[in-house]
Amino acid sequence: MKLFIMLPSFNEEKALPYLFDSIKKALHGKYEDVNVIVINDGSTDRTGDVAEMWKDRLNITILNHEYNMGLGEAMNTAFSYFFKNCSDDDVLVAMDADNTHDPSLIPRMLILLDNGFDVVVASRYAKGGEEIGLSFLRKLCSAGANILLSLFLNIPGVKDYTCGYRAYSAEAVRKGMTLYKERFIEEKGFTCMAEILIKMHLAGLNIAEEPLILRYDLKKGKSKMRIAETIKRYFMLIYRLKRYKDRVDNASILADAKGK
């Protein structure tokens, strides 16, 4: 098994050394083939240089965007790279590059994949999960978005639709990208994470959660999220995917009726 760790990065020169060190400590001796893929999304700081400096300590590949294209395009680059380079038993783990996600959670997430799940979400809202260092406004925004997504686009067993820390089997990525093709990721900003999860659910993939303690107090640098714009995009995403989900559900009901 090859383990691909995808890090969408925009101006993360301060955070990457801490995260790289944590990845090395958490996974050393556990997996033979760990591939760290840094998607340098048009950074204007030394993000690319820092990643280059760590190549003698980790197996790092850098995928550069000429300019900042947003998290959606960075994730699209990550999934496309994995899709082209993965084998059947390989795993993709996507993490935020700002040092708020603990890599020591990865082995537990991979156990759930081994037990038959296709996607594993590191969840702040699962029992045992927590958020540390997040402002009240950010907590309220995240909780509200997840409640709305759960109400309108319910995925059984899922409470955290927006966290970017996830593990995907090769089969899940292949099925999602083959089914949706160029429309797999249409959102440009942070809302792409909810879009990916909901589309994988609608594709029939099994999703589980592993409790996450989000360490926002360890974040290096300022948040790139524009709260008002992100809230607006969540409402637009819910409207768009609710209509799509209703069409999928109606098609399934009609197919079942014809089968009977």
Contacts in CASP RR format, 6 or more apart in sequence:
PFRMAT RR
TARGET T0000
AUTHOR 0000-0000-0000
METHOD contacts of the structure
MODEL  1
MKLFIMLPSFNEEKALPYLFDSIKKALHGKYEDVNVIVINDGSTDRTGDV
AEMWKDRLNITILNHEYNMGLGEAMNTAFSYFFKNCSDDDVLVAMDADNT
HDPSLIPRMLILLDNGFDVVVASRYAKGGEEIGLSFLRKLCSAGANILLS
LFLNIPGVKDYTCGYRAYSAEAVRKGMTLYKERFIEEKGFTCMAEILIKM
HLAGLNIAEEPLILRYDLKKGKSKMRIAETIKRYFMLIYRLKRYKDRVDN
ASILADAKGK
1 31 0 8 1.000
1 33 0 8 1.000
1 89 0 8 1.000
1 90 0 8 1.000
1 91 0 8 1.000
2 33 0 8 1.000
2 35 0 8 1.000
2 86 0 8 1.000
2 87 0 8 1.000
2 89 0 8 1.000
2 90 0 8 1.000
2 91 0 8 1.000
3 27 0 8 1.000
3 31 0 8 1.000
3 33 0 8 1.000
3 34 0 8 1.000
3 35 0 8 1.000
3 90 0 8 1.000
3 91 0 8 1.000
3 93 0 8 1.000
3 106 0 8 1.000
3 110 0 8 1.000
4 35 0 8 1.000
4 37 0 8 1.000
4 82 0 8 1.000
4 85 0 8 1.000
4 86 0 8 1.000
4 90 0 8 1.000
4 91 0 8 1.000
4 92 0 8 1.000
4 93 0 8 1.000
5 23 0 8 1.000
5 34 0 8 1.000
5 35 0 8 1.000
5 36 0 8 1.000
5 37 0 8 1.000
5 93 0 8 1.000
5 94 0 8 1.000
5 95 0 8 1.000
5 103 0 8 1.000
5 106 0 8 1.000
6 37 0 8 1.000
6 39 0 8 1.000
6 75 0 8 1.000
6 78 0 8 1.000
6 81 0 8 1.000
6 82 0 8 1.000
6 92 0 8 1.000
6 93 0 8 1.000
6 94 0 8 1.000
6 95 0 8 1.000
7 16 0 8 1.000
7 19 0 8 1.000
7 36 0 8 1.000
7 37 0 8 1.000
7 38 0 8 1.000
7 39 0 8 1.000
7 95 0 8 1.000
7 96 0 8 1.000
7 97 0 8 1.000
8 39 0 8 1.000
8 41 0 8 1.000
8 71 0 8 1.000
8 72 0 8 1.000
8 74 0 8 1.000
8 75 0 8 1.000
8 78 0 8 1.000
8 94 0 8 1.000
8 96 0 8 1.000
8 97 0 8 1.000
9 16 0 8 1.000
9 38 0 8 1.000
9 39 0 8 1.000
9 40 0 8 1.000
9 41 0 8 1.000
9 43 0 8 1.000
9 47 0 8 1.000
9 51 0 8 1.000
9 74 0 8 1.000
9 97 0 8 1.000
10 41 0 8 1.000
10 42 0 8 1.000
10 43 0 8 1.000
10 47 0 8 1.000
10 68 0 8 1.000
10 70 0 8 1.000
10 74 0 8 1.000
10 224 0 8 1.000
11 43 0 8 1.000
11 44 0 8 1.000
11 45 0 8 1.000
11 47 0 8 1.000
11 221 0 8 1.000
11 224 0 8 1.000
12 43 0 8 1.000
12 45 0 8 1.000
12 47 0 8 1.000
12 97 0 8 1.000
12 98 0 8 1.000
12 220 0 8 1.000
13 43 0 8 1.000
13 45 0 8 1.000
13 46 0 8 1.000
13 47 0 8 1.000
13 48 0 8 1.000
13 49 0 8 1.000
13 50 0 8 1.000
14 220 0 8 1.000
14 221 0 8 1.000
15 97 0 8 1.000
15 98 0 8 1.000
15 99 0 8 1.000
15 219 0 8 1.000
15 220 0 8 1.000
15 221 0 8 1.000
16 38 0 8 1.000
16 47 0 8 1.000
16 50 0 8 1.000
16 51 0 8 1.000
16 54 0 8 1.000
16 97 0 8 1.000
17 50 0 8 1.000
17 54 0 8 1.000
18 99 0 8 1.000
18 218 0 8 1.000
18 220 0 8 1.000
19 95 0 8 1.000
19 97 0 8 1.000
19 98 0 8 1.000
19 99 0 8 1.000
19 103 0 8 1.000
20 36 0 8 1.000
20 54 0 8 1.000
20 57 0 8 1.000
20 58 0 8 1.000
20 60 0 8 1.000
22 99 0 8 1.000
22 102 0 8 1.000
22 103 0 8 1.000
22 104 0 8 1.000
23 34 0 8 1.000
23 36 0 8 1.000
23 58 0 8 1.000
23 103 0 8 1.000
24 57 0 8 1.000
24 58 0 8 1.000
26 102 0 8 1.000
26 103 0 8 1.000
26 104 0 8 1.000
26 106 0 8 1.000
27 34 0 8 1.000
27 103 0 8 1.000
27 106 0 8 1.000
27 107 0 8 1.000
30 107 0 8 1.000
33 59 0 8 1.000
34 58 0 8 1.000
34 59 0 8 1.000
35 59 0 8 1.000
35 61 0 8 1.000
36 58 0 8 1.000
36 59 0 8 1.000
36 60 0 8 1.000
36 61 0 8 1.000
37 60 0 8 1.000
37 61 0 8 1.000
37 62 0 8 1.000
37 63 0 8 1.000
37 78 0 8 1.000
37 81 0 8 1.000
37 82 0 8 1.000
38 47 0 8 1.000
38 48 0 8 1.000
38 51 0 8 1.000
38 60 0 8 1.000
38 61 0 8 1.000
38 62 0 8 1.000
38 63 0 8 1.000
38 97 0 8 1.000
39 63 0 8 1.000
39 65 0 8 1.000
39 74 0 8 1.000
39 75 0 8 1.000
39 77 0 8 1.000
39 78 0 8 1.000
40 47 0 8 1.000
40 48 0 8 1.000
40 51 0 8 1.000
40 62 0 8 1.000
40 63 0 8 1.000
40 64 0 8 1.000
40 65 0 8 1.000
41 65 0 8 1.000
41 68 0 8 1.000
41 69 0 8 1.000
41 70 0 8 1.000
41 71 0 8 1.000
41 73 0 8 1.000
41 74 0 8 1.000
42 64 0 8 1.000
42 65 0 8 1.000
42 66 0 8 1.000
42 67 0 8 1.000
42 68 0 8 1.000
42 69 0 8 1.000
43 68 0 8 1.000
48 62 0 8 1.000
48 64 0 8 1.000
51 60 0 8 1.000
51 62 0 8 1.000
52 60 0 8 1.000
52 62 0 8 1.000
54 60 0 8 1.000
61 81 0 8 1.000
63 77 0 8 1.000
63 78 0 8 1.000
63 81 0 8 1.000
65 73 0 8 1.000
65 74 0 8 1.000
65 77 0 8 1.000
69 188 0 8 1.000
70 188 0 8 1.000
70 189 0 8 1.000
71 188 0 8 1.000
71 189 0 8 1.000
71 190 0 8 1.000
71 192 0 8 1.000
71 193 0 8 1.000
72 185 0 8 1.000
72 187 0 8 1.000
72 188 0 8 1.000
72 189 0 8 1.000
72 192 0 8 1.000
73 185 0 8 1.000
73 188 0 8 1.000
75 94 0 8 1.000
75 185 0 8 1.000
75 192 0 8 1.000
75 193 0 8 1.000
75 196 0 8 1.000
76 184 0 8 1.000
76 185 0 8 1.000
78 92 0 8 1.000
78 94 0 8 1.000
79 92 0 8 1.000
79 173 0 8 1.000
79 177 0 8 1.000
79 184 0 8 1.000
79 185 0 8 1.000
80 177 0 8 1.000
82 90 0 8 1.000
82 92 0 8 1.000
82 170 0 8 1.000
82 173 0 8 1.000
83 173 0 8 1.000
83 174 0 8 1.000
83 177 0 8 1.000
86 92 0 8 1.000
86 170 0 8 1.000
86 173 0 8 1.000
86 174 0 8 1.000
87 170 0 8 1.000
88 170 0 8 1.000
88 171 0 8 1.000
89 170 0 8 1.000
90 170 0 8 1.000
91 110 0 8 1.000
91 113 0 8 1.000
91 167 0 8 1.000
91 168 0 8 1.000
91 169 0 8 1.000
91 170 0 8 1.000
92 167 0 8 1.000
92 168 0 8 1.000
92 170 0 8 1.000
92 173 0 8 1.000
93 106 0 8 1.000
93 109 0 8 1.000
93 165 0 8 1.000
93 166 0 8 1.000
93 167 0 8 1.000
93 168 0 8 1.000
94 164 0 8 1.000
94 165 0 8 1.000
94 166 0 8 1.000
94 168 0 8 1.000
95 101 0 8 1.000
95 103 0 8 1.000
95 164 0 8 1.000
95 165 0 8 1.000
96 164 0 8 1.000
96 165 0 8 1.000
98 219 0 8 1.000
98 220 0 8 1.000
98 221 0 8 1.000
99 215 0 8 1.000
99 218 0 8 1.000
99 219 0 8 1.000
99 220 0 8 1.000
100 214 0 8 1.000
100 215 0 8 1.000
100 216 0 8 1.000
100 218 0 8 1.000
100 219 0 8 1.000
101 122 0 8 1.000
101 164 0 8 1.000
101 165 0 8 1.000
101 212 0 8 1.000
101 214 0 8 1.000
101 215 0 8 1.000
102 212 0 8 1.000
102 213 0 8 1.000
102 215 0 8 1.000
105 122 0 8 1.000
105 165 0 8 1.000
105 210 0 8 1.000
105 212 0 8 1.000
106 167 0 8 1.000
108 210 0 8 1.000
109 120 0 8 1.000
109 122 0 8 1.000
109 166 0 8 1.000
109 167 0 8 1.000
109 210 0 8 1.000
110 120 0 8 1.000
110 167 0 8 1.000
112 120 0 8 1.000
112 167 0 8 1.000
112 208 0 8 1.000
112 210 0 8 1.000
113 120 0 8 1.000
113 167 0 8 1.000
113 169 0 8 1.000
116 206 0 8 1.000
117 169 0 8 1.000
117 206 0 8 1.000
117 207 0 8 1.000
117 208 0 8 1.000
118 168 0 8 1.000
118 169 0 8 1.000
118 171 0 8 1.000
118 172 0 8 1.000
118 175 0 8 1.000
118 200 0 8 1.000
118 205 0 8 1.000
118 206 0 8 1.000
118 207 0 8 1.000
119 166 0 8 1.000
119 167 0 8 1.000
119 168 0 8 1.000
119 169 0 8 1.000
119 172 0 8 1.000
119 197 0 8 1.000
119 200 0 8 1.000
119 205 0 8 1.000
119 206 0 8 1.000
119 207 0 8 1.000
119 208 0 8 1.000
120 166 0 8 1.000
120 167 0 8 1.000
120 207 0 8 1.000
120 208 0 8 1.000
120 209 0 8 1.000
120 210 0 8 1.000
121 158 0 8 1.000
121 160 0 8 1.000
121 163 0 8 1.000
121 165 0 8 1.000
121 166 0 8 1.000
121 197 0 8 1.000
121 207 0 8 1.000
121 208 0 8 1.000
121 209 0 8 1.000
121 210 0 8 1.000
122 160 0 8 1.000
122 163 0 8 1.000
122 164 0 8 1.000
122 165 0 8 1.000
122 166 0 8 1.000
122 209 0 8 1.000
122 210 0 8 1.000
122 211 0 8 1.000
122 212 0 8 1.000
123 129 0 8 1.000
123 158 0 8 1.000
123 159 0 8 1.000
123 160 0 8 1.000
123 163 0 8 1.000
123 209 0 8 1.000
123 210 0 8 1.000
123 211 0 8 1.000
123 212 0 8 1.000
124 130 0 8 1.000
124 131 0 8 1.000
124 142 0 8 1.000
124 160 0 8 1.000
124 163 0 8 1.000
124 212 0 8 1.000
124 213 0 8 1.000
124 214 0 8 1.000
125 143 0 8 1.000
125 146 0 8 1.000
125 159 0 8 1.000
125 160 0 8 1.000
126 159 0 8 1.000
126 160 0 8 1.000
126 209 0 8 1.000
126 210 0 8 1.000
126 211 0 8 1.000
126 212 0 8 1.000
127 211 0 8 1.000
128 211 0 8 1.000
128 213 0 8 1.000
129 211 0 8 1.000
129 212 0 8 1.000
129 213 0 8 1.000
129 214 0 8 1.000
130 212 0 8 1.000
130 213 0 8 1.000
130 214 0 8 1.000
131 139 0 8 1.000
131 142 0 8 1.000
131 213 0 8 1.000
131 214 0 8 1.000
131 216 0 8 1.000
132 213 0 8 1.000
132 214 0 8 1.000
132 215 0 8 1.000
132 216 0 8 1.000
132 217 0 8 1.000
133 215 0 8 1.000
133 216 0 8 1.000
133 217 0 8 1.000
134 142 0 8 1.000
134 214 0 8 1.000
134 216 0 8 1.000
137 227 0 8 1.000
138 216 0 8 1.000
138 223 0 8 1.000
138 225 0 8 1.000
138 227 0 8 1.000
141 227 0 8 1.000
141 230 0 8 1.000
141 231 0 8 1.000
142 162 0 8 1.000
145 161 0 8 1.000
145 162 0 8 1.000
145 194 0 8 1.000
145 230 0 8 1.000
145 231 0 8 1.000
145 234 0 8 1.000
146 159 0 8 1.000
146 160 0 8 1.000
146 161 0 8 1.000
146 162 0 8 1.000
148 234 0 8 1.000
148 235 0 8 1.000
148 238 0 8 1.000
149 161 0 8 1.000
149 162 0 8 1.000
149 194 0 8 1.000
149 198 0 8 1.000
149 234 0 8 1.000
149 238 0 8 1.000
150 158 0 8 1.000
150 159 0 8 1.000
150 161 0 8 1.000
152 238 0 8 1.000
152 242 0 8 1.000
153 161 0 8 1.000
153 198 0 8 1.000
153 238 0 8 1.000
153 241 0 8 1.000
153 242 0 8 1.000
153 245 0 8 1.000
155 161 0 8 1.000
155 197 0 8 1.000
155 198 0 8 1.000
155 201 0 8 1.000
155 207 0 8 1.000
157 207 0 8 1.000
157 208 0 8 1.000
157 209 0 8 1.000
158 197 0 8 1.000
158 201 0 8 1.000
158 207 0 8 1.000
158 209 0 8 1.000
159 209 0 8 1.000
160 209 0 8 1.000
160 212 0 8 1.000
161 193 0 8 1.000
161 194 0 8 1.000
161 197 0 8 1.000
161 198 0 8 1.000
162 190 0 8 1.000
162 191 0 8 1.000
162 193 0 8 1.000
162 194 0 8 1.000
163 193 0 8 1.000
163 212 0 8 1.000
163 214 0 8 1.000
164 193 0 8 1.000
165 212 0 8 1.000
166 197 0 8 1.000
172 200 0 8 1.000
172 205 0 8 1.000
175 200 0 8 1.000
175 203 0 8 1.000
175 205 0 8 1.000
176 184 0 8 1.000
176 199 0 8 1.000
176 200 0 8 1.000
176 203 0 8 1.000
176 205 0 8 1.000
177 184 0 8 1.000
179 203 0 8 1.000
180 199 0 8 1.000
180 203 0 8 1.000
184 196 0 8 1.000
184 199 0 8 1.000
185 192 0 8 1.000
185 195 0 8 1.000
185 196 0 8 1.000
186 192 0 8 1.000
186 195 0 8 1.000
187 194 0 8 1.000
187 195 0 8 1.000
187 233 0 8 1.000
187 237 0 8 1.000
189 230 0 8 1.000
189 233 0 8 1.000
190 225 0 8 1.000
190 230 0 8 1.000
190 233 0 8 1.000
191 230 0 8 1.000
191 233 0 8 1.000
191 234 0 8 1.000
191 237 0 8 1.000
194 234 0 8 1.000
194 237 0 8 1.000
195 237 0 8 1.000
195 241 0 8 1.000
197 207 0 8 1.000
198 241 0 8 1.000
198 245 0 8 1.000
199 241 0 8 1.000
200 207 0 8 1.000
201 207 0 8 1.000
202 244 0 8 1.000
202 245 0 8 1.000
202 248 0 8 1.000
END
